[in-house]
Amino acid sequence: MRWPNDEYREAFRALLDATDAELGFAPTRKQRAQEFEHMLSVNLFSPFDLGITPADYLPSGRSVCRVGGSDVDRVKKATHVAALSENLHGGASASRVAGEQLRLLSPLLAGQANPATRCALLEAIGNLSGVVAFSAFDIADYSEAERCFRFALWCADSAGSWELRATTLADMSRKVAYLGSADDALSLIELAQVRSDRLSATARAMLCALRAQFLAATGRAEGALTEVARADEHFAGRTPEADAPWLCYYDEAEHMGSTGKALIPVAETRGRIELAAPRIRRAVQLQSEAYPRSRTFSLARLATITMRLGDPCEAAAIGSRAAEKAKMFHSSRIRDELTVLARAASAHRGIEEVAELRHTIARSLKPVRI
């Protein structure tokens, strides 16, 4: 039987509402070789034996079921719902519900699929696992976060996805830095930057902004300033429509917030609030209703740096907005951010507005059932 020509393939696609890959119109030998080389180049940096599947989420052996594009879409939809819930409410409910979805959908990886569909499925499952991991991180379930981050990284390496690999390592670095090891976080972010030529400009901007944060946290102010400038350069050259779906959050608001956060230690060391505050203020202005938790972080950080370097009354007003918005979330990270603000406010507790802010934060930090 001869290979169907372009017209026949187009007719099959229209009739069956399927892609070439789903119809079994496999890529040419040359294309397959290129795909293999691409995956191999990622796998050379993998810490995993990719022939061994993670037992936590995948059944042993292969399934007889056939996996197609509709299955990939199911995973993407579950990921979108989970990410939306986490952004709106914090990690508690998202971690539980998305975790159940991950356990339900990850066995699809044991199904039969053509190479293109399998790669797409690995990326989709890896993205979902990353969302579950970050939700767990948000509520201080660090063991679950680490387990899901590692599964996401395994998926990225198995798919040969530089973009997902970099994003997963970046999120792992955030957790490590949050737990007090900025130097280890720096090592992870530099691992994420391996072969950055394979990454989009948005991904490179995000990685540089994080590297700037970790450099600043380890006292390397000049390095942090240089890295922020590099992040700005990458961000200016980005093409959002070409970005992977897991980078949709990294818009101008996120960039301003991330680079502003990186510059807070530098601003405090040099006593120059203008180094960081304008970026964070811009982030607050730009952050949409879809990302209320990000806006709350930005408000709390802006209040803290203003409390330390600026007008305490202005800081109290900003901080009150943050404390009010924080009631929306079940998030350990938000609570910790408010604790930092309360400590900064203690130096001005004789001011009525500041005293009221500290009282508001103290009430909001009472243990909550999640």
C-alpha positions in Angstrom: 0.0 0.0 0.0 1.3 3.4 -1.0 1.7 6.3 1.5 -1.4 8.6 1.4 -0.6 11.9 -0.5 -1.3 15.4 1.0 -4.9 15.4 -0.3 -5.8 12.1 1.2 -4.2 13.0 4.5 -6.2 16.3 4.6 -9.4 14.4 3.9 -8.7 11.9 6.7 -8.0 14.8 9.1 -11.2 16.6 8.2 -13.3 13.4 8.3 -12.0 12.0 11.5 -11.2 15.4 13.2 -7.7 14.1 14.0 -4.1 15.1 13.6 -1.5 13.4 11.4 0.1 12.0 14.5 -3.2 10.5 15.8 -3.9 9.0 12.4 -0.5 7.2 12.4 1.1 9.3 9.7 4.4 9.1 11.4 7.3 11.5 10.7 10.0 10.7 8.3 13.1 8.8 9.3 15.0 12.1 9.2 12.5 13.8 11.5 12.5 10.9 13.9 16.3 11.1 14.1 16.1 14.8 14.8 13.5 14.2 17.6 15.7 11.5 19.1 18.7 13.7 19.1 16.8 16.5 20.7 15.5 14.2 23.5 18.9 12.7 24.0 20.5 16.1 24.5 18.1 16.8 27.4 18.5 13.3 28.8 22.2 13.7 29.1 21.6 16.2 31.9 18.9 14.0 33.6 19.5 12.8 37.2 17.1 9.9 36.5 17.3 6.5 34.9 14.6 7.2 32.3 14.0 3.5 31.8 12.5 3.3 35.3 9.1 5.0 35.8 8.3 6.7 39.1 6.4 4.1 41.2 4.3 6.8 43.0 2.3 7.7 40.0 2.7 5.1 37.3 1.6 1.5 37.2 4.2 -1.1 36.3 4.2 -2.4 32.7 2.4 -1.0 29.6 -1.3 -0.6 29.1 -3.2 -1.9 26.1 -5.2 1.4 25.9 -4.5 3.8 23.1 -3.7 7.4 24.1 -4.5 10.3 21.8 -4.8 14.1 21.6 -8.1 14.2 23.5 -6.3 12.6 26.5 -3.7 15.3 26.4 -6.4 17.9 26.3 -8.0 16.3 29.4 -4.8 16.8 31.3 -4.3 20.3 30.1 -7.9 21.2 31.2 -7.3 19.7 34.7 -4.0 21.7 34.9 -5.8 24.9 34.0 -8.5 24.4 36.6 -5.9 23.6 39.3 -3.7 26.6 38.5 -6.7 28.9 38.5 -7.9 27.6 41.9 -4.4 28.0 43.4 -4.1 31.6 42.1 -7.5 32.5 43.5 -7.5 30.7 46.8 -4.0 29.5 47.7 -2.6 26.0 47.7 -4.8 24.1 50.2 -7.8 23.1 48.0 -5.8 23.1 44.8 -3.2 20.7 46.3 -5.8 18.2 47.3 -8.0 18.3 44.1 -5.1 18.6 41.7 -3.3 15.8 43.4 -6.3 13.6 42.9 -6.3 14.5 39.2 -2.6 13.8 38.9 -3.1 10.3 40.3 -6.1 9.7 38.1 -4.4 10.9 34.8 -0.8 10.0 35.2 -1.4 6.3 34.4 -2.2 7.5 30.8 1.6 7.5 30.4 1.5 3.7 30.4 -0.8 3.7 27.4 0.1 3.2 23.8 0.8 6.4 21.8 2.8 7.6 18.8 6.0 9.5 19.7 4.5 13.0 19.2 1.5 12.3 21.4 3.6 10.7 24.1 5.9 13.7 24.3 2.8 16.0 24.5 1.3 13.8 27.2 4.6 13.8 29.2 4.7 17.6 29.0 1.1 17.9 30.1 1.4 15.5 33.0 4.7 17.1 34.0 3.0 20.5 34.0 0.1 19.2 36.1 2.6 17.7 38.5 4.4 21.0 38.8 1.1 22.7 39.7 0.4 20.1 42.4 4.0 20.6 43.7 3.7 24.3 43.9 0.3 24.1 45.6 1.8 21.8 48.2 4.8 24.2 48.6 2.3 27.0 49.2 0.8 25.2 52.2 4.2 24.0 53.6 3.7 20.3 52.6 7.3 20.2 51.5 7.6 16.4 51.1 4.7 16.2 48.7 6.1 19.2 46.9 9.4 17.6 46.4 7.9 14.3 45.3 5.7 16.1 42.6 8.6 18.3 41.5 10.7 15.3 40.9 7.9 13.6 38.9 7.5 16.8 36.8 11.3 16.8 36.2 11.2 13.1 35.2 8.4 13.9 32.7 10.3 16.9 31.3 13.5 14.8 30.8 11.5 11.9 29.3 9.8 14.2 26.9 13.1 16.0 26.0 11.4 19.3 27.0 14.0 22.0 27.8 11.3 24.5 28.6 9.5 22.3 31.2 12.8 21.1 32.7 13.9 24.8 33.2 10.5 25.8 34.7 10.5 22.8 37.1 14.0 23.4 38.3 13.1 27.1 38.7 10.1 26.2 41.0 12.3 23.8 42.9 14.8 26.6 43.4 12.1 28.8 44.8 11.2 26.2 47.4 14.9 25.7 48.4 15.5 29.4 48.7 12.3 29.8 50.8 13.6 27.2 53.2 16.7 29.2 53.7 19.3 27.9 51.3 19.8 30.6 48.7 23.2 29.1 47.7 21.6 25.7 46.8 18.8 27.6 45.0 21.4 29.4 42.9 22.9 26.0 41.9 19.4 24.8 40.8 18.7 27.9 38.8 22.1 27.7 37.1 21.3 24.1 36.2 18.0 25.3 34.7 20.0 27.7 32.5 22.0 25.0 30.9 21.4 25.3 27.1 19.4 28.5 27.6 19.6 28.9 23.8 16.8 26.3 23.7 14.6 28.4 25.9 12.2 31.2 25.0 13.0 34.8 25.9 10.3 34.7 28.5 11.8 31.7 30.2 15.3 33.3 30.1 13.8 36.4 31.7 12.2 34.4 34.5 15.4 32.5 35.2 17.5 35.6 35.3 15.1 37.3 37.7 15.3 34.3 40.0 19.0 34.2 39.8 19.1 37.9 40.7 17.0 37.1 43.8 19.4 34.4 44.9 22.5 36.5 44.2 21.0 39.3 46.3 20.1 36.9 49.1 23.7 35.8 49.3 25.0 39.4 49.4 26.1 39.8 45.8 24.5 43.1 45.1 26.4 44.0 41.9 25.7 40.5 40.5 22.0 40.9 41.3 21.8 44.3 39.5 23.5 42.9 36.5 21.2 39.9 36.4 18.1 42.2 36.7 19.3 44.2 33.7 19.8 40.9 31.8 16.3 39.8 32.8 14.9 43.1 31.5 16.7 42.6 28.2 15.3 39.1 27.7 11.8 40.3 28.7 11.9 43.1 26.1 12.6 40.6 23.4 9.9 38.0 24.3 7.2 36.7 22.0 4.3 35.7 24.4 2.3 33.8 21.8 5.2 31.4 21.3 5.6 30.6 25.1 4.8 27.2 26.6 1.5 27.2 28.5 3.1 26.9 31.9 4.8 30.4 31.3 1.5 32.2 30.7 1.8 33.7 34.2 5.1 35.5 33.5 3.7 38.8 32.1 4.9 42.3 32.8 3.3 42.3 36.2 5.1 39.1 37.3 8.4 40.4 35.8 8.2 43.6 37.7 7.3 41.8 40.9 10.0 39.2 40.5 12.8 41.7 39.7 11.5 44.1 42.4 11.8 41.3 44.9 15.3 40.6 43.8 16.3 44.3 44.4 14.8 44.5 47.9 18.0 43.3 49.7 20.1 45.7 47.6 17.8 48.6 48.3 17.8 47.9 52.0 21.6 47.5 52.2 22.1 50.8 50.3 19.2 52.6 51.9 17.7 53.4 48.5 14.0 52.5 48.3 13.9 53.7 44.7 15.9 50.7 43.6 13.1 48.3 44.3 9.8 50.0 45.2 8.9 51.4 41.8 9.0 47.9 40.3 6.9 46.4 43.0 4.4 49.3 42.8 4.2 48.7 39.0 3.5 45.1 39.6 0.6 45.9 42.0 -0.9 48.2 39.3 -0.6 45.6 36.6 -1.6 42.4 38.4 -5.0 41.3 37.2 -8.0 39.8 39.1 -6.8 36.4 37.9 -3.7 36.7 40.1 -4.9 38.1 43.5 -2.3 36.1 45.5 0.5 37.6 43.4 -0.9 41.1 44.1 -1.1 40.3 47.8 2.6 39.3 47.9 3.5 42.5 46.1 1.5 44.7 48.5 3.1 43.0 51.5 6.6 43.4 50.1 6.0 47.0 49.1 4.6 47.7 52.6 7.7 46.1 54.2 10.3 48.0 52.3 8.3 51.2 52.7 8.1 50.5 56.5 11.9 50.1 56.6 13.0 52.8 54.3 10.1 55.2 53.7 7.0 56.6 55.4 5.6 54.3 58.1 2.1 55.7 57.7 2.1 55.0 53.9 3.5 51.6 54.7 0.7 50.9 57.1 -1.9 51.8 54.5 -0.4 49.5 52.0 0.1 46.8 54.5 -3.6 47.0 55.6 -4.6 46.3 52.0 -2.3 43.3 52.0 -3.7 42.0 55.3 -7.2 42.4 54.1 -6.6 40.5 50.8 -4.7 37.8 52.6 -8.0 36.6 54.2 -8.9 35.1 50.8 -6.1 32.5 50.8 -5.1 29.3 52.6 -1.4 30.0 52.0 1.5 29.5 54.4 3.7 31.7 52.2 1.2 34.6 52.5 1.1 34.2 56.3 4.9 34.2 56.4 5.1 37.4 54.2 2.7 39.1 56.7 4.9 38.0 59.6 7.9 39.7 57.9 5.8 42.9 57.6 4.8 42.7 61.2 8.4 42.5 62.3 9.3 45.5 60.2 6.4 47.4 61.6 7.6 46.8 65.2 10.1 49.6 64.9 7.3 52.1 64.4 4.7 50.5 66.8 4.2 53.9 68.6 2.5 55.2 65.5 -1.3 54.6 65.7 -1.7 53.4 62.1 1.2 51.0 62.4 -0.1 49.7 65.7 -3.4 49.0 64.1 -1.7 47.2 61.2 0.2 45.0 63.6 -3.0 44.2 65.4 -4.8 43.3 62.1 -1.9 41.0 61.1 -1.9 39.3 64.5 -5.6 38.5 64.1 -5.1 37.2 60.6 -2.2 34.9 61.7 -4.3 32.9 64.1 -4.3 29.2 63.2 -6.8 28.4 60.4 -8.3 25.1 59.4 -7.2 24.2 55.9 
